[in-house]
Amino acid sequence: MAELRLSETRDLTRIERIGAHSHIRGLGLDSVLEPRAVSEGMVGQIKARKAAGVTLELIRDGKISGRAILIAGQPGTGKTAIAMGIAKSLGQETPFTMIAGSEIFSLEMSKTEALTQAFRKAIGVRIKEETDVLEGEVVTISINRPASSGGSVKKTGKITMKTTDMESNFDLGWKLIEALDKEKVQSGDVIVLDRFCGKITKLGRSFTRSRDFDVMGSKTKFVQCPEGELEKRKEVLHSVTLHEIDVINSRTQGYLALFTGDTGEIRSETREQIDTKVAEWREEGKAEIVPGVLFIDEVHMLDIECFSFLNRALENDMSPILVVATNRGMTTIRGTNQISAHGIPIDFLDRLLIITTQPYTQDEIRKILEIRCQEEDVEMNEEAKQLLTLIGCNTSLRYAIHLINAAALACLKRKGKVVEIQDIERVYRLFLDTKRSMQYLVEHESQYMFSVPIKNTEEATAGEETEHEAMKV
Ligand SMILES: Nc1ncnc2c1ncn2[C@@H]1O[C@H](COP(=O)(O)OP(=O)(O)OP(=O)(O)O)[C@@H](O)[C@H]1O
């Protein structure tokens, strides 16, 4: 029984969820910001990617603080994919926060509080601190692992470290033992060991061990064995966001709220005190601000009060770069009767650099579908790919992407290994796209409650033709 459970858990750990944008690894630009046709999971949308690349450079140079970018285009033309590309290219160091416009309407906090929290999540603070560390090459590690006694006896151990000038032994507590295990430290590694916060940083492997082929991969970095004293005073950097500092210092919430996300409203006095403290640290050279990126998808869902808040928030010198996206054309601004481009008030629109996305060509749709097949680990033959591409052209790219996994299941059901045209046909009949769904509603209107007749039935029934078109290969 125990055996069985163990193997089950092993299987479970192999299951990885694949997100809608998990294939996007960057913007796919070369060193002079020219978009490559297909790169880092990105296909086509050349102009928009080029513009995104220029803004990326401005973000990196810190030159567009307080400005905002709008990515506008039809549904499914890659607006969110481009925002993800920007996030991936910025790397771990720059904070990136992503929300949908509708997320800020909740009973737990006001709209402006939700927006303030989103802004502060996208502002990083890099704090410098001097601390005593041990820096040297590991000679030996010996860990005493007591036999299981209900977890009450903790592991103990010893580590011997050396520099070119000295060698010394140190006792290890359980916290450091866990950190050593996690970093997979072994003799011959050059490490920095922070005894106070139990952090271990691996600098590389000592050159003297460069002949130990067995434990090294091709990416192994070799470094010199450090000189001088083992104990050194070093400057260490901690990166946090302003929001994290707010939550930790908020008396009502406490740091645990960071894990639950249940932060509630944070008092403005707390934030003012934090801003003053951070300003002091900046003046003393102890901290620096890293403006990140706040991405608000479906920005047309914000109302007039939120836009007014954004206008003011962008004036703040610590403001992150704001990227917003919408698929709406001329529409009413939420909370008013006014019609405006993208449902955004003119004064806010005037602050935006606008990037537009274009519909994809057949060839681009095919390439995106191929990338998605790889991502979802689905093998598909040539004819099936052709049909899926046609379906993508005649319905939507998203619908075609959804069919990939469904078709793979249909293939599995008939004990096939490669998805064929019959699998695509099968799932195309099982799942309706929007056009066929509307057509169905028109035909069965009388059977639904409170149904309002669709005025432009021509548009709805146009799907009938495209259905047959899409199925022609
Ligand atoms: N240029 C591209 N290269 C690779 N994948 C793409 C590209 N454009 C879109 N995709 C993928 O197609 C799917 C739909 O795109 P996405 O969600 O970015 O569209 P969108 O413009 O944000 O749509 P909406 O307006 O409906 O929110 C996603 O899985 C996305 O990763």
The ligand as an SDF file (V2000), in Angstrom:
LIG
                    3D

 31 33  0  0  0  0  0  0  0  0999 V2000
    2.3250   36.4840  -31.7890 N   0  0  0  0  0  0  0  0  0  0  0  0
    2.0600   35.4010  -31.0630 C   0  0  0  0  0  0  0  0  0  0  0  0
    2.9720   34.4310  -30.9400 N   0  0  0  0  0  0  0  0  0  0  0  0
    2.7070   33.3210  -30.2010 C   0  0  0  0  0  0  0  0  0  0  0  0
    1.5380   33.0950  -29.5590 N   0  0  0  0  0  0  0  0  0  0  0  0
    0.5810   34.0200  -29.6610 C   0  0  0  0  0  0  0  0  0  0  0  0
    0.7950   35.2150  -30.4090 C   0  0  0  0  0  0  0  0  0  0  0  0
   -0.3250   35.9410  -30.3610 N   0  0  0  0  0  0  0  0  0  0  0  0
   -1.2010   35.2550  -29.6090 C   0  0  0  0  0  0  0  0  0  0  0  0
   -0.6570   34.1080  -29.1830 N   0  0  0  0  0  0  0  0  0  0  0  0
   -1.3330   33.1040  -28.3370 C   0  0  0  0  0  0  0  0  0  0  0  0
   -2.7030   33.0560  -28.7410 O   0  0  0  0  0  0  0  0  0  0  0  0
   -3.5860   33.0390  -27.6140 C   0  0  0  0  0  0  0  0  0  0  0  0
   -4.4780   34.2690  -27.6090 C   0  0  0  0  0  0  0  0  0  0  0  0
   -3.6910   35.4460  -27.5290 O   0  0  0  0  0  0  0  0  0  0  0  0
   -3.8550   36.5840  -26.3930 P   0  0  0  0  0  0  0  0  0  0  0  0
   -4.5590   36.0660  -25.1870 O   0  0  0  0  0  0  0  0  0  0  0  0
   -2.5220   37.2200  -26.1660 O   0  0  0  0  0  0  0  0  0  0  0  0
   -4.8130   37.5940  -27.1550 O   0  0  0  0  0  0  0  0  0  0  0  0
   -5.3950   38.9860  -26.6720 P   0  0  0  0  0  0  0  0  0  0  0  0
   -5.1200   39.9450  -27.7770 O   0  0  0  0  0  0  0  0  0  0  0  0
   -4.8830   39.3530  -25.3160 O   0  0  0  0  0  0  0  0  0  0  0  0
   -6.9650   38.6410  -26.6220 O   0  0  0  0  0  0  0  0  0  0  0  0
   -8.1570   39.3650  -25.8350 P   0  0  0  0  0  0  0  0  0  0  0  0
   -8.3660   40.6960  -26.4700 O   0  0  0  0  0  0  0  0  0  0  0  0
   -9.3150   38.4490  -26.0750 O   0  0  0  0  0  0  0  0  0  0  0  0
   -7.7490   39.4450  -24.3920 O   0  0  0  0  0  0  0  0  0  0  0  0
   -2.6840   32.9580  -26.3950 C   0  0  0  0  0  0  0  0  0  0  0  0
   -2.4990   31.5940  -26.0730 O   0  0  0  0  0  0  0  0  0  0  0  0
   -1.3820   33.5720  -26.8800 C   0  0  0  0  0  0  0  0  0  0  0  0
   -0.2680   33.1120  -26.1160 O   0  0  0  0  0  0  0  0  0  0  0  0
  1  2  1  0
  2  3  1  0
  2  7  2  0
  3  4  2  0
  4  5  1  0
  5  6  2  0
  6  7  1  0
  6 10  1  0
  7  8  1  0
  8  9  2  0
  9 10  1  0
 10 11  1  0
 11 12  1  0
 11 30  1  0
 12 13  1  0
 13 14  1  0
 13 28  1  0
 14 15  1  0
 15 16  1  0
 16 17  2  0
 16 18  1  0
 16 19  1  0
 19 20  1  0
 20 21  2  0
 20 22  1  0
 20 23  1  0
 23 24  1  0
 24 25  2  0
 24 26  1  0
 24 27  1  0
 28 29  1  0
 28 30  1  0
 30 31  1  0
M  END
$$$$
